[in-house]
Amino acid sequence: MTSETGEGGEYLVSLPSGKNYAMTIKAKDYLFHSENFNIPPATNYQEIIKDIAMNKLAAGTKVILNNIFFEYGKTVLRTTSYPELNRVVKLLEAYPKMTIEISGHTDNKGSLAINKKISEKRAKAVVDYILAQGIEEARLTYKGYAYLQPVATNDTEEGRQRNRRVEFKIISAK
């Protein structure tokens, strides 16, 4: 990791192949970065390099919450989402004046009306979890954008998977 000041960090982790892993990176005055990735089965040693760009803590900054999971076509959070959501709660606790918008996004399969409803209900499920942890309601808003703000192509399964996401955007940092 390299910051705007040229400071950075490196890490080396030895992990068994053939498994799925979640990773979180934190740095002072930056938003956390989380990621979920698979290491394919292998019989030989393989090196995987990941360069991570960290986002400054500032109004307008968006973060994709990569470790938020729902059943296909449903709006109930899986318990495997809780660690990621708890990181958002801790961030809000550390910055008590911060306000954020939680946004839900879908791929382009199905109608706009159905995807709008699903994306909004998923965003609301995230907000409801955060509220249940004691964060004030006035600090949170939510919106469902359906498939109107894609981050990847909807022409491939991989692209559609990236488009099915939950994000938060900092409205006010202080």
GROMACS elastic network, one bead per residue, 0.5 to 0.9 nm:
[ bonds ]
;  ai    aj funct       b0    kb
    1     7     6  0.76456   500
    1    10     6  0.62592   500
    1    51     6  0.68397   500
    1    52     6  0.60867   500
    1    53     6  0.68111   500
    1    54     6  0.76510   500
    2     5     6  0.77803   500
    2     6     6  0.55007   500
    2     7     6  0.51025   500
    2     9     6  0.65409   500
    2    10     6  0.89946   500
    2    52     6  0.85989   500
    2    53     6  0.76853   500
    2    54     6  0.83464   500
    3     6     6  0.51118   500
    3     7     6  0.50919   500
    3     8     6  0.57316   500
    3    53     6  0.82628   500
    3    54     6  0.75441   500
    4     7     6  0.72879   500
    5     8     6  0.86383   500
   15    19     6  0.87344   500
   15    39     6  0.84568   500
   16    19     6  0.70226   500
   16    39     6  0.79497   500
   16    41     6  0.85460   500
   17    20     6  0.85964   500
   17    38     6  0.83070   500
   17    39     6  0.51902   500
   17    40     6  0.57817   500
   17    42     6  0.60933   500
   17    43     6  0.84209   500
   18    38     6  0.72202   500
   18    39     6  0.54265   500
   18    42     6  0.71165   500
   19    37     6  0.86182   500
   19    38     6  0.58225   500
   19    39     6  0.56588   500
   19    40     6  0.69419   500
   19    41     6  0.75992   500
   20    36     6  0.71579   500
   20    37     6  0.56903   500
   20    39     6  0.63522   500
   20    40     6  0.85988   500
   21    35     6  0.82732   500
   21    36     6  0.56527   500
   21    37     6  0.54174   500
   21    38     6  0.61746   500
   21    39     6  0.78037   500
   22    34     6  0.72099   500
   22    35     6  0.56692   500
   22    37     6  0.64347   500
   22    38     6  0.88557   500
   22    67     6  0.74195   500
   23    33     6  0.81129   500
   23    34     6  0.55053   500
   23    35     6  0.52601   500
   23    36     6  0.63249   500
   23    37     6  0.81856   500
   24    32     6  0.68007   500
   24    33     6  0.55506   500
   24    35     6  0.65198   500
   24    36     6  0.89555   500
   24    84     6  0.87432   500
   25    31     6  0.87911   500
   25    32     6  0.55804   500
   25    33     6  0.51410   500
   25    34     6  0.63772   500
   25    35     6  0.89107   500
   25    52     6  0.87604   500
   25    54     6  0.85538   500
   26    30     6  0.71235   500
   26    31     6  0.69031   500
   26    33     6  0.66814   500
   26    34     6  0.89077   500
   26    54     6  0.85844   500
   27    30     6  0.54538   500
   27    31     6  0.72965   500
   27    32     6  0.69862   500
   27    54     6  0.82631   500
   28    31     6  0.81279   500
   29    55     6  0.89306   500
   29    56     6  0.63433   500
   29    57     6  0.56473   500
   29    58     6  0.89937   500
   30    33     6  0.89105   500
   30    54     6  0.64432   500
   30    55     6  0.55888   500
   30    58     6  0.86185   500
   31    54     6  0.68353   500
   31    55     6  0.55963   500
   31    56     6  0.61206   500
   31    57     6  0.55922   500
   31    58     6  0.89223   500
   31    61     6  0.88362   500
   31    63     6  0.77939   500
   31    91     6  0.81535   500
   32    54     6  0.73972   500
   32    55     6  0.78719   500
   32    63     6  0.84162   500
   32    87     6  0.79903   500
   32    88     6  0.87047   500
   32    91     6  0.85639   500
   33    52     6  0.80163   500
   33    53     6  0.84195   500
   33    54     6  0.67282   500
   33    55     6  0.81449   500
   33    63     6  0.77009   500
   33    64     6  0.83782   500
   33    65     6  0.82123   500
   33    66     6  0.86553   500
   34    64     6  0.82801   500
   34    65     6  0.68626   500
   34    66     6  0.60727   500
   34    67     6  0.69523   500
   34    84     6  0.77626   500
   35    65     6  0.80609   500
   35    66     6  0.53953   500
   35    67     6  0.65523   500
   36    66     6  0.64652   500
   36    67     6  0.62809   500
   39    42     6  0.84976   500
   39    48     6  0.85858   500
   42    45     6  0.73728   500
   42    46     6  0.77772   500
   43    46     6  0.89529   500
   55    58     6  0.83799   500
   55    61     6  0.71030   500
   55    62     6  0.82225   500
   55    63     6  0.79661   500
   56    61     6  0.74189   500
   57    61     6  0.70783   500
   57   170     6  0.81012   500
   57   173     6  0.69498   500
   58    61     6  0.57970   500
   58   170     6  0.67649   500
   58   171     6  0.84821   500
   58   172     6  0.75116   500
   58   173     6  0.56114   500
   58   174     6  0.87133   500
   59    62     6  0.87951   500
   59    98     6  0.89688   500
   59   100     6  0.89749   500
   59   169     6  0.77312   500
   59   171     6  0.52239   500
   59   172     6  0.50836   500
   59   173     6  0.54210   500
   59   174     6  0.86630   500
   60   169     6  0.60567   500
   60   170     6  0.53154   500
   60   171     6  0.59501   500
   60   172     6  0.78665   500
   60   173     6  0.88944   500
   61   168     6  0.83539   500
   61   169     6  0.55627   500
   61   170     6  0.55673   500
   61   171     6  0.81796   500
   62   167     6  0.66803   500
   62   168     6  0.56445   500
   62   170     6  0.65756   500
   63    66     6  0.88151   500
   63   166     6  0.87046   500
   63   167     6  0.54567   500
   63   168     6  0.54413   500
   63   169     6  0.64183   500
   63   170     6  0.86928   500
   64    67     6  0.88533   500
   64   165     6  0.69717   500
   64   166     6  0.60865   500
   64   168     6  0.66333   500
   64   169     6  0.88868   500
   65    68     6  0.60417   500
   65    84     6  0.71841   500
   65    85     6  0.83644   500
   65   165     6  0.71507   500
   65   166     6  0.56282   500
   65   167     6  0.53910   500
   65   168     6  0.73429   500
   66    69     6  0.83963   500
   66    84     6  0.81750   500
   66   165     6  0.71307   500
   66   166     6  0.75269   500
   66   167     6  0.83838   500
   67    80     6  0.77062   500
   67    81     6  0.58607   500
   67    82     6  0.87378   500
   67    83     6  0.82398   500
   67    84     6  0.58765   500
   67    85     6  0.85431   500
   68    77     6  0.75095   500
   68    78     6  0.77473   500
   68    80     6  0.74241   500
   68    82     6  0.78587   500
   68    84     6  0.67481   500
   68    85     6  0.76850   500
   68   126     6  0.87428   500
   68   165     6  0.76734   500
   68   166     6  0.69834   500
   69    76     6  0.87054   500
   69    77     6  0.61222   500
   69    78     6  0.55580   500
   69    79     6  0.81813   500
   69    80     6  0.68914   500
   69    81     6  0.56354   500
   69   165     6  0.86859   500
   70    73     6  0.78572   500
   70    74     6  0.62685   500
   70    75     6  0.61908   500
   70    76     6  0.59627   500
   70    77     6  0.51085   500
   70    78     6  0.55589   500
   70    81     6  0.83807   500
   70   122     6  0.80837   500
   71    74     6  0.52473   500
   71    75     6  0.72477   500
   71    76     6  0.71712   500
   71    77     6  0.77432   500
   71    78     6  0.73366   500
   72    75     6  0.84977   500
   73   118     6  0.72946   500
   74    77     6  0.85782   500
   74   118     6  0.72009   500
   74   121     6  0.88826   500
   74   122     6  0.80654   500
   75   118     6  0.65221   500
   75   119     6  0.81442   500
   75   120     6  0.89628   500
   75   121     6  0.59129   500
   75   123     6  0.86485   500
   75   124     6  0.88805   500
   75   125     6  0.69906   500
   76   121     6  0.86386   500
   76   122     6  0.72137   500
   76   125     6  0.67898   500
   77    80     6  0.81512   500
   77    81     6  0.66112   500
   77    82     6  0.83471   500
   77   122     6  0.77986   500
   77   125     6  0.68266   500
   77   126     6  0.75984   500
   77   129     6  0.88917   500
   78    81     6  0.56643   500
   78    82     6  0.77762   500
   79    82     6  0.55129   500
   79    83     6  0.84257   500
   80    83     6  0.69312   500
   80    84     6  0.82494   500
   81    84     6  0.56019   500
   81    85     6  0.63275   500
   81    86     6  0.87235   500
   82    86     6  0.59214   500
   82    87     6  0.86277   500
   82   129     6  0.85212   500
   83    86     6  0.50307   500
   83    87     6  0.64567   500
   83    88     6  0.89853   500
   84    87     6  0.52272   500
   84    88     6  0.67648   500
   84    89     6  0.89549   500
   85    88     6  0.50854   500
   85    89     6  0.63522   500
   85    90     6  0.87380   500
   85   126     6  0.75362   500
   85   129     6  0.77085   500
   85   130     6  0.70651   500
   86    90     6  0.61425   500
   86    91     6  0.85423   500
   86   130     6  0.78310   500
   86   133     6  0.84011   500
   87    90     6  0.50673   500
   87    91     6  0.61720   500
   87    92     6  0.86520   500
   88    91     6  0.50532   500
   88    92     6  0.62494   500
   88    93     6  0.86105   500
   88   130     6  0.78920   500
   89    92     6  0.51095   500
   89    93     6  0.61394   500
   89    94     6  0.86145   500
   89   130     6  0.62232   500
   89   131     6  0.89391   500
   89   133     6  0.72275   500
   89   134     6  0.85919   500
   89   135     6  0.72618   500
   90    94     6  0.60759   500
   90    95     6  0.86145   500
   91    94     6  0.50743   500
   91    95     6  0.62789   500
   91    96     6  0.86275   500
   91    98     6  0.88083   500
   92    95     6  0.51192   500
   92    96     6  0.58356   500
   92    97     6  0.79313   500
   92    98     6  0.63353   500
   92    99     6  0.79843   500
   92   100     6  0.88701   500
   92   135     6  0.74793   500
   92   139     6  0.87902   500
   93    96     6  0.54107   500
   93    97     6  0.88841   500
   93    98     6  0.88317   500
   93   135     6  0.76633   500
   94    98     6  0.89571   500
   95    98     6  0.55326   500
   95   173     6  0.74990   500
   95   174     6  0.71632   500
   96    99     6  0.85031   500
   96   139     6  0.89352   500
   96   174     6  0.78778   500
   97   139     6  0.77650   500
   97   172     6  0.75654   500
   97   173     6  0.68184   500
   97   174     6  0.51205   500
   98   139     6  0.68195   500
   98   170     6  0.72494   500
   98   171     6  0.74692   500
   98   172     6  0.53267   500
   98   174     6  0.54228   500
   99   138     6  0.78280   500
   99   140     6  0.59274   500
   99   141     6  0.82177   500
   99   169     6  0.86541   500
   99   170     6  0.61672   500
   99   171     6  0.54045   500
   99   172     6  0.51532   500
   99   173     6  0.67122   500
   99   174     6  0.82947   500
  100   139     6  0.63257   500
  100   140     6  0.53001   500
  100   141     6  0.65044   500
  100   142     6  0.84407   500
  100   168     6  0.63584   500
  100   169     6  0.54593   500
  100   171     6  0.50637   500
  100   172     6  0.70063   500
  100   173     6  0.85136   500
  101   127     6  0.89908   500
  101   139     6  0.84692   500
  101   140     6  0.58038   500
  101   142     6  0.52304   500
  101   143     6  0.73949   500
  101   167     6  0.81779   500
  101   168     6  0.54575   500
  101   169     6  0.52222   500
  101   170     6  0.66088   500
  101   171     6  0.66961   500
  102   123     6  0.57296   500
  102   124     6  0.78804   500
  102   126     6  0.74240   500
  102   127     6  0.69747   500
  102   140     6  0.73164   500
  102   141     6  0.61995   500
  102   143     6  0.64987   500
  102   144     6  0.85783   500
  102   166     6  0.70736   500
  102   167     6  0.57940   500
  102   169     6  0.66458   500
  103   119     6  0.75746   500
  103   120     6  0.74146   500
  103   122     6  0.83473   500
  103   123     6  0.53941   500
  103   124     6  0.86069   500
  103   141     6  0.85579   500
  103   142     6  0.55980   500
  103   144     6  0.56071   500
  103   145     6  0.68943   500
  103   165     6  0.84040   500
  103   166     6  0.56452   500
  103   167     6  0.52208   500
  103   168     6  0.60693   500
  103   169     6  0.79373   500
  104   116     6  0.86241   500
  104   118     6  0.80288   500
  104   120     6  0.58455   500
  104   121     6  0.79340   500
  104   122     6  0.59872   500
  104   124     6  0.84944   500
  104   142     6  0.79698   500
  104   143     6  0.64640   500
  104   145     6  0.60628   500
  104   146     6  0.69461   500
  104   164     6  0.79294   500
  104   165     6  0.62170   500
  104   167     6  0.66459   500
  104   168     6  0.89376   500
  105   115     6  0.81090   500
  105   116     6  0.81944   500
  105   118     6  0.84993   500
  105   119     6  0.52658   500
  105   120     6  0.82144   500
  105   122     6  0.86450   500
  105   123     6  0.85570   500
  105   144     6  0.63276   500
  105   145     6  0.54199   500
  105   147     6  0.59458   500
  105   148     6  0.79098   500
  105   149     6  0.73102   500
  105   150     6  0.77868   500
  105   163     6  0.64051   500
  105   164     6  0.53951   500
  105   165     6  0.52454   500
  105   166     6  0.61521   500
  105   167     6  0.81243   500
  106   109     6  0.81526   500
  106   115     6  0.63172   500
  106   116     6  0.81435   500
  106   118     6  0.79553   500
  106   119     6  0.62734   500
  106   144     6  0.87972   500
  106   145     6  0.76684   500
  106   148     6  0.83925   500
  106   149     6  0.87677   500
  106   150     6  0.80590   500
  106   160     6  0.78284   500
  106   161     6  0.85289   500
  106   162     6  0.88847   500
  106   163     6  0.56449   500
  106   165     6  0.66074   500
  106   166     6  0.89041   500
  107   110     6  0.84820   500
  107   115     6  0.80303   500
  107   146     6  0.72866   500
  107   147     6  0.52297   500
  107   148     6  0.88324   500
  107   150     6  0.74699   500
  107   154     6  0.63990   500
  107   159     6  0.83373   500
  107   160     6  0.50670   500
  107   161     6  0.72760   500
  107   162     6  0.82421   500
  107   163     6  0.52659   500
  107   164     6  0.55386   500
  107   165     6  0.88953   500
  108   111     6  0.76333   500
  108   112     6  0.77908   500
  108   115     6  0.78439   500
  108   146     6  0.78626   500
  108   147     6  0.53769   500
  108   148     6  0.85052   500
  108   150     6  0.89252   500
  108   154     6  0.64840   500
  108   160     6  0.75775   500
  108   163     6  0.86501   500
  109   112     6  0.87359   500
  109   115     6  0.80712   500
  109   147     6  0.86468   500
  109   154     6  0.85645   500
  109   160     6  0.86400   500
  110   113     6  0.84811   500
  110   114     6  0.67975   500
  110   115     6  0.67408   500
  111   114     6  0.53996   500
  111   115     6  0.61990   500
  111   116     6  0.84690   500
  112   115     6  0.51388   500
  112   116     6  0.58524   500
  112   117     6  0.85480   500
  112   146     6  0.66052   500
  112   147     6  0.73991   500
  112   148     6  0.87638   500
  113   116     6  0.51265   500
  113   117     6  0.63091   500
  113   118     6  0.87591   500
  113   146     6  0.82003   500
  114   117     6  0.51916   500
  114   118     6  0.62418   500
  114   119     6  0.86117   500
  114   146     6  0.82645   500
  115   118     6  0.50560   500
  115   119     6  0.59411   500
  115   120     6  0.83952   500
  115   144     6  0.83390   500
  115   145     6  0.81830   500
  115   147     6  0.70918   500
  116   119     6  0.52609   500
  116   120     6  0.60772   500
  116   121     6  0.85629   500
  116   144     6  0.56314   500
  116   145     6  0.60495   500
  116   147     6  0.78632   500
  117   120     6  0.52562   500
  117   121     6  0.61213   500
  117   122     6  0.85836   500
  117   144     6  0.70712   500
  117   146     6  0.76958   500
  118   121     6  0.52075   500
  118   122     6  0.61081   500
  118   123     6  0.86197   500
  118   144     6  0.75165   500
  118   146     6  0.75008   500
  119   122     6  0.51815   500
  119   123     6  0.62285   500
  119   124     6  0.86241   500
  119   143     6  0.76523   500
  119   145     6  0.63777   500
  119   146     6  0.54224   500
  119   147     6  0.87385   500
  119   164     6  0.87412   500
  119   165     6  0.87457   500
  119   166     6  0.83898   500
  120   123     6  0.51206   500
  120   124     6  0.61296   500
  120   125     6  0.86164   500
  120   142     6  0.72670   500
  120   143     6  0.54194   500
  120   145     6  0.72556   500
  120   146     6  0.78201   500
  121   125     6  0.60997   500
  121   126     6  0.87274   500
  121   143     6  0.86385   500
  121   144     6  0.73866   500
  122   125     6  0.50237   500
  122   126     6  0.64727   500
  122   127     6  0.87817   500
  122   144     6  0.78294   500
  122   166     6  0.78330   500
  123   126     6  0.52265   500
  123   127     6  0.63671   500
  123   128     6  0.86831   500
  123   141     6  0.89903   500
  123   142     6  0.57469   500
  123   143     6  0.63711   500
  123   144     6  0.64888   500
  123   166     6  0.68321   500
  123   167     6  0.85468   500
  124   128     6  0.59668   500
  124   129     6  0.85599   500
  124   141     6  0.85651   500
  124   142     6  0.61693   500
  124   143     6  0.77755   500
  124   144     6  0.86623   500
  125   128     6  0.50490   500
  125   129     6  0.62888   500
  125   130     6  0.87642   500
  126   129     6  0.52175   500
  126   130     6  0.63774   500
  126   131     6  0.87009   500
  126   142     6  0.87517   500
  126   166     6  0.85371   500
  127   130     6  0.50986   500
  127   131     6  0.60791   500
  127   132     6  0.85471   500
  127   137     6  0.85397   500
  127   140     6  0.69148   500
  127   141     6  0.75625   500
  127   142     6  0.70541   500
  128   131     6  0.50796   500
  128   132     6  0.61409   500
  128   133     6  0.88127   500
  129   132     6  0.50962   500
  129   133     6  0.66169   500
  130   133     6  0.52228   500
  130   134     6  0.70656   500
  130   135     6  0.62133   500
  130   136     6  0.88503   500
  130   137     6  0.89718   500
  130   140     6  0.87703   500
  131   134     6  0.53656   500
  131   136     6  0.64551   500
  131   137     6  0.63727   500
  131   140     6  0.84841   500
  132   135     6  0.73275   500
  134   137     6  0.88632   500
  135   138     6  0.86886   500
  135   139     6  0.74713   500
  135   140     6  0.84348   500
  136   139     6  0.57883   500
  136   140     6  0.75316   500
  137   140     6  0.55488   500
  137   141     6  0.79751   500
  138   141     6  0.77408   500
  142   168     6  0.88385   500
  145   148     6  0.57713   500
  145   149     6  0.67142   500
  146   149     6  0.76076   500
  146   150     6  0.89871   500
  146   164     6  0.88749   500
  147   150     6  0.60141   500
  147   163     6  0.74477   500
  147   164     6  0.83890   500
  149   163     6  0.81479   500
  150   153     6  0.71445   500
  150   154     6  0.78863   500
  150   159     6  0.88463   500
  150   160     6  0.86126   500
  150   162     6  0.83019   500
  150   163     6  0.54259   500
  150   164     6  0.86557   500
  151   159     6  0.79795   500
  151   162     6  0.68859   500
  151   163     6  0.57962   500
  152   155     6  0.88327   500
  152   158     6  0.84855   500
  152   160     6  0.71126   500
  152   161     6  0.87928   500
  152   162     6  0.64133   500
  152   163     6  0.61996   500
  153   156     6  0.66362   500
  153   157     6  0.89577   500
  153   158     6  0.84403   500
  153   160     6  0.67196   500
  153   162     6  0.86864   500
  153   163     6  0.80216   500
  154   157     6  0.72943   500
  154   158     6  0.83118   500
  154   159     6  0.53610   500
  154   161     6  0.85724   500
  154   162     6  0.89895   500
  154   163     6  0.76037   500
  155   158     6  0.86538   500
  155   159     6  0.68219   500
  155   160     6  0.72823   500
  156   159     6  0.51742   500
  156   160     6  0.62044   500
  156   161     6  0.85876   500
  157   160     6  0.50468   500
  157   161     6  0.60686   500
  157   162     6  0.86913   500
  158   161     6  0.51086   500
  158   162     6  0.64134   500
  158   163     6  0.88031   500
  159   162     6  0.51462   500
  159   163     6  0.63174   500
  159   164     6  0.88640   500
  160   163     6  0.50243   500
  160   164     6  0.64036   500
  161   164     6  0.52780   500
  161   165     6  0.78663   500
  162   165     6  0.65711   500
  170   173     6  0.63241   500
